[in-house]
Amino acid sequence: MEKKEWDNWTSPVEFLLLGLSNVPKLQVPLFLLSLMIYTVTTFGNILIVVLIVADRHLHTMYVFLGNFSSVEICYTSTLLPRLLASFLTRNRTISAPGCMTQFFFFGCFAGTECYLLATMSYDRYLAICQPLLYASLMTWKVCLQLAAGSWLAGLLMSAIVTGQFSELQFCGPNAIDHFFCDFAPLLELACSDTTALRLVTLVICFLDVVFPFVFTLVSYICIIAAILRIPTTMGRQKAFSTCSSHLIVVTVFYGTLIVVYMVPRTASLRQLNKVLSFFYTILTPMVNPLLYSLRNREVKGALGNALRKTVACIESSC
């Protein structure tokens, strides 16, 4: 079809997000479930950030964890408030600029998370495989630079893809078969040439997802090989405990991410795609602070100190 014909089509001013379910009886349970998840996710991650900021002993070692929790808060807040509002008001429309904004921030925080997971795996690699060099290589300044680089990379990659997306023409039905403005459902509605966008997105996906994933995978292969060379069982358990929480997070995040974007968006599999997307975009950020806080001695110690100080402050004021 000629480009002049595309120009005659008018893109919709708003889109309809079909959401997770059209069954009326499920709207209230889904709202309560989503509200609970959002509350736990936000409170848990904010608590971790506050503990790391308040406890000076955690400043250097846990700067990545603080940034990771911040990303999880932003990541969830990009999707869940809009979803909660749609459950309450039954209004599932979203403006075209609002859809592009959601798409941009979702891509930004998802990309940042991929890079942060890679930097955290590098941090664990140095701690286990190069313990004598760790203090000199992973300084406070280097930690800040790596964290800032992760945020900047996610921002730039998402800005490029969103810029390309905003130039497309959309026509026909404006219904997005998803609960947020994701890449594949939006691409299905485009009626202009998407060749350039697909090429750009392929490059961005390699830089934003594949490269951090491979880097993380190689880091953990080296870590596991180093742990297996430790002669004592207690030594192996101690070394593995320092990276087990991060390894679980990496496995869950990338496992669901790969399945979501590898599963074909056929009519019979779209609901499964939504469920898996809900898992890695909403449930995973809720589980992450629980994994890190319950399995980490330093974080639990900082939480215990904070609670004791709070109780003492309350008692002294009574």
Salt bridges, closest charged atoms under 4 A:
ASP7 OD2 - LYS3 NZ 3.51
ASP55 OD1 - HIS57 ND1 3.08
ASP123 OD2 - ARG124 NH2 2.74
ASP177 OD2 - ARG270 NH1 3.43
ASP177 OD1 - LYS274 NZ 2.82
GLU188 OE2 - ARG265 NE 2.88
GLU188 OE2 - ARG270 NH2 3.36
